[in-house]
Amino acid sequence: MDLLELSIVRRELEKEFPTFITIPKSESFFMRVLGFLLKVLTFGKMTAFMDSFTTTIGYTVYTPLRWETYSPMSQAVTLRHEREHMRQARKHTRIFFGILYLFVFFPFGLAWYRTKFEMEAYEESLRAYQEYGIDITGPALRESMIGHFTTAQYAWMWPFRGYVERWYDETVSRVLLTVKRRSI
């Protein structure tokens, strides 16, 4: 994949969300504070917030430290994932989406709406991977995505690993049946 597909995704985002912007997390005082708080609240387990995770608030996408070194495909997949969060925020309103995402039912352990919203966004990630010719059936991708739900990466948002595994396997099956690979 070259820069063309990434530029297409960015243009689509800018058209759908005219105020969409990306900001490096390192340039945001709020993101630095949030990263520190997440590290404290997860007892030192969430150490990759600034380095590896992209965060969207409203229509602003805060990118991790080495974002510019990510391949165009990785950036495109990530932006497609984050676009789903922008759509969710638009659908529920930004404030209500934030409340649902962060607090319902609990901030840690049983974050039902965070789980629901992330499942929707990760389904789009899987669709993007499939379209871009990445094997979505491998164990490494499966374990990585399941880990997002069941570990400190998202503050243990859903402790029921079997539930997440079933969701992942069903989603991969659905994506394989419905999404064709593009010739990029």
C-alpha positions as CSV (number, residue, x, y, z in Angstrom):
1,M,0.0,0.0,0.0
2,D,1.3,3.4,-0.8
3,L,0.4,6.9,0.3
4,L,-2.5,7.0,-2.1
5,E,-4.8,4.9,0.1
6,L,-3.8,6.9,3.2
7,S,-4.6,10.1,1.4
8,I,-8.0,8.7,0.3
9,V,-8.8,7.8,3.9
10,R,-7.7,11.2,5.1
11,R,-9.8,13.0,2.5
12,E,-12.9,10.9,3.3
13,L,-12.4,11.8,7.0
14,E,-12.0,15.5,6.2
15,K,-15.2,15.4,4.1
16,E,-17.3,13.5,6.7
17,F,-15.8,15.5,9.6
18,P,-14.7,19.0,8.4
19,T,-13.1,19.8,11.8
20,F,-11.1,16.5,11.9
21,I,-7.4,17.0,12.8
22,T,-4.5,15.0,14.1
23,I,-2.3,16.2,16.9
24,P,0.7,14.3,18.2
25,K,0.0,13.2,21.8
26,S,3.4,14.6,22.9
27,E,2.2,18.1,22.0
28,S,-0.9,17.8,24.2
29,F,-0.7,18.6,27.9
30,F,-4.0,16.9,28.4
31,M,-2.8,13.7,26.7
32,R,0.4,13.7,28.8
33,V,-1.7,14.1,32.0
34,L,-4.1,11.4,30.8
35,G,-1.1,9.0,30.1
36,F,0.2,9.6,33.6
37,L,-3.2,9.0,35.2
38,L,-3.8,5.8,33.2
39,K,-0.4,4.5,34.4
40,V,-1.4,5.3,38.0
41,L,-4.9,3.9,37.7
42,T,-3.7,0.7,36.1
43,F,-1.0,0.2,38.8
44,G,1.8,0.8,36.3
45,K,0.5,-1.7,33.7
46,M,-0.6,0.8,31.0
47,T,2.7,2.1,29.8
48,A,2.1,2.3,26.1
49,F,-0.6,5.0,26.0
50,M,1.7,7.7,24.6
51,D,3.9,5.4,22.5
52,S,1.4,3.0,20.9
53,F,-2.2,4.1,21.3
54,T,-4.1,6.5,19.2
55,T,-6.9,8.4,21.1
56,T,-9.8,10.3,19.6
57,I,-11.8,12.9,21.4
58,G,-14.5,14.5,19.3
59,Y,-13.0,14.8,15.9
60,T,-9.4,15.2,17.1
61,V,-7.2,12.2,16.7
62,Y,-4.2,12.3,19.1
63,T,-1.4,10.2,17.5
64,P,1.3,8.2,19.4
65,L,4.9,9.3,19.5
66,R,6.2,7.4,16.4
67,W,3.1,8.0,14.3
68,E,5.2,9.4,11.4
69,T,7.1,6.1,11.2
70,Y,4.0,4.0,10.9
71,S,3.5,2.6,7.4
72,P,0.8,4.2,5.3
73,M,-1.3,1.1,5.8
74,S,-1.0,1.1,9.6
75,Q,-2.0,4.8,9.6
76,A,-5.0,4.1,7.3
77,V,-6.2,1.2,9.4
78,T,-5.9,3.3,12.5
79,L,-7.7,6.3,11.0
80,R,-10.5,4.0,9.8
81,H,-10.8,2.6,13.4
82,E,-10.9,6.2,14.8
83,R,-13.5,7.3,12.3
84,E,-15.8,4.7,13.8
85,H,-15.4,6.5,17.2
86,M,-16.1,9.8,15.5
87,R,-19.3,8.4,14.1
88,Q,-20.2,7.0,17.5
89,A,-19.6,10.4,19.1
90,R,-21.7,12.1,16.4
91,K,-24.5,9.6,16.9
92,H,-24.7,9.8,20.7
93,T,-23.3,13.4,21.0
94,R,-19.8,13.9,22.1
95,I,-20.6,14.4,25.8
96,F,-23.0,11.4,26.1
97,F,-20.6,9.2,24.1
98,G,-17.8,10.2,26.5
99,I,-19.9,9.3,29.5
100,L,-20.9,6.0,28.0
101,Y,-17.4,5.2,26.9
102,L,-15.7,6.0,30.2
103,F,-18.2,5.2,32.9
104,V,-21.0,2.8,31.9
105,F,-21.1,0.5,33.7
106,F,-17.8,0.9,35.4
107,P,-14.5,2.6,34.4
108,F,-12.7,-0.7,35.0
109,G,-13.7,-4.3,34.6
110,L,-17.2,-4.0,33.2
111,A,-17.1,-1.1,30.8
112,W,-20.0,-2.3,28.6
113,Y,-20.2,0.6,26.3
114,R,-16.4,1.0,25.9
115,T,-16.4,-2.7,24.9
116,K,-19.3,-2.2,22.5
117,F,-17.8,0.9,20.9
118,E,-14.4,-0.8,20.6
119,M,-15.9,-3.9,19.1
120,E,-17.5,-1.7,16.4
121,A,-14.2,0.1,15.8
122,Y,-12.1,-3.1,15.7
123,E,-14.5,-4.6,13.3
124,E,-13.7,-1.7,11.0
125,S,-10.0,-2.4,11.6
126,L,-10.5,-6.0,10.6
127,R,-12.3,-4.8,7.4
128,A,-9.4,-2.5,6.6
129,Y,-6.8,-5.2,7.1
130,Q,-8.8,-7.6,4.9
131,E,-9.2,-5.0,2.2
132,Y,-5.5,-4.2,2.3
133,G,-4.5,-7.8,2.0
134,I,-3.4,-8.6,5.6
135,D,-4.3,-12.0,6.9
136,I,-6.8,-11.5,9.7
137,T,-6.9,-15.2,10.6
138,G,-3.5,-15.4,12.3
139,P,-3.1,-16.0,16.0
140,A,-0.9,-12.9,16.6
141,L,-3.6,-10.4,15.4
142,R,-6.3,-12.4,17.3
143,E,-4.4,-12.3,20.5
144,S,-3.5,-8.7,20.2
145,M,-7.1,-7.6,19.7
146,I,-8.4,-9.8,22.4
147,G,-5.8,-8.4,24.7
148,H,-7.0,-4.9,24.1
149,F,-10.3,-5.9,25.8
150,T,-9.0,-8.1,28.6
151,T,-5.8,-6.4,29.8
152,A,-4.7,-3.1,31.1
153,Q,-4.4,-1.7,27.6
154,Y,-8.0,-0.5,27.9
155,A,-8.2,-0.7,31.7
156,W,-9.5,-4.3,31.6
157,M,-12.7,-3.2,29.9
158,W,-14.2,-6.7,29.7
159,P,-13.0,-9.5,31.9
160,F,-14.8,-12.3,30.0
161,R,-12.2,-13.6,27.6
162,G,-14.4,-16.3,26.1
163,Y,-17.0,-13.6,25.1
164,V,-14.3,-11.5,23.4
165,E,-12.9,-14.6,21.7
166,R,-16.3,-15.5,20.3
167,W,-16.9,-12.0,19.1
168,Y,-13.5,-11.9,17.4
169,D,-14.0,-15.3,15.7
170,E,-17.5,-14.4,14.5
171,T,-16.4,-11.0,13.3
172,V,-13.4,-12.4,11.3
173,S,-15.8,-15.0,9.7
174,R,-18.2,-12.2,8.8
175,V,-15.5,-10.0,7.4
176,L,-14.0,-12.8,5.4
177,L,-17.4,-13.4,3.8
178,T,-18.2,-9.8,3.1
179,V,-15.0,-7.9,2.4
180,K,-13.0,-8.4,-0.7
181,R,-9.3,-7.6,-0.9
182,R,-8.4,-4.6,-3.0
183,S,-5.5,-4.6,-5.4
184,I,-3.3,-2.0,-4.0
